C-alpha cells in the first residue's frame, strides 16, 4: 500500500470511528443525563448549522446559493433526507442502544440498491442479490438474537432503525445531486438549520428532568465537534487519496466502532449472534460499495 493510500485509509477510518462513537454520546445524553431525544437532536442540528456556516464564511462561499438555485432539492434533502434520517436514528438509539441503531441504519445500501434497480428497470446481479440476502440475514440476527420468531429488541427500535435506513438512502441520493454543485459544509449547514426549525415546531424540545453539567457539555462537544465537524472534514479529505468506492467500503467501520464503544464504555452486552448480524450488514456495505 502506497503512502498516500495509507494516509487516505487512516483518515476515513478516523472519520468512521468518530461518527460511530458519537452515537454512543447521544445514547449517554439520553440515558444518563436524561435529556429528551428532541432536545438532543435540536441542539445538535442548531450548533452544527452555525459551525458549518462559519466554515462556509471562512471559505468565502455564497451562503444563499442553494436556496436560490436549488430550492426544491434543498427542501427534499432537508425533510426526506436529513429529518427522516436523524429523527428515526435517534429514536432507534433511544429504544435500544447506539450499536443497534447504527447497524440497522447501515441497511441503507441495500435500500438504495432497490431504488436504483427500480429506476433502471433491471434485475439485481449475483453480487447484489447476495448483498441483499446478507442485509436481511443480519437484520434478522440482530432483531431476534437467534431466538426464532420472537423479537429480542423492541418493535420500536426495529421499526425506527429501518426507517432511519430509508431516510439515509434518500439523504444519500439527494446529497449526491447537491454535492456536484455545492460544498458539503454548505449543503449540510442548510440541511441542519432546516432540521432544527422542523424539530422546534414538530418535535418541541423538552427541558424538564435534564441534567446540565460538565459531562453534558463534554458529550455534546464530542457529538458536534468530533462526531460531526472533524468527522466530515477528515472523511472528505480522504477522498483526495483513495477512490470513493474504497471510502464507502471503509465507512462500514462506523458500526464496528459503535459496537466497540457500546461494549467497553456504555456497559451494553452484545452477544455472538448480534455480532454475526453486524458482520453480515458490514459485509453487505463493503460488497455494494465495490464496482463490478
Number of C-alpha atoms within 10 A of each C-alpha: 7 8 9 13 16 13 16 24 22 15 22 29 22 21 28 27 24 25 27 29 26 28 28 28 24 26 28 21 25 21 15 15 18 18 23 18 21 22 20 20 19 23 16 20 25 18 18 25 24 15 18 22 21 15 16 18 13 9 10 9 15 11 16 10 14 18 14 10 10 12 12 12 15 23 16 17 27 25 19 18 25 24 24 23 25 21 21 24 26 27 21 30 24 21 19 20 25 29 29 26 29 29 29 29 25 27 28 25 25 24 20 18 17 17 15 13 13 10 9 9 9 9 11 14 10 8 14 17 13 15 24 24 16 24 27 17 17 27 24 20 22 24 25 18 23 16 12 11 10 10 16 16 16 13 14 15 24 22 14 25 30 25 22 31 28 25 27 27 27 24 23 17 16 20 22 11 12 18 14 9 12 16 13 17 23 25 24 22 25 25 24 25 21 22 27 25 16 16 21 14 10 11 16 14 18 13 13 9 10 16 15 13 9 9 14 19 11 12 19 22 16 22 23 19 18 19 22 20 20 17 25 20 16 19 22 18 16 26 19 13 18 17 12 15 14 18 24 20 19 20 25 24 22 27 28 22 24 26 27 19 21 24 14 10 9 17 9 16 10 16 10 11 18 24 17 16 26 28 19 21 31 26 18 27 26 20 20 21 19 14 7 7
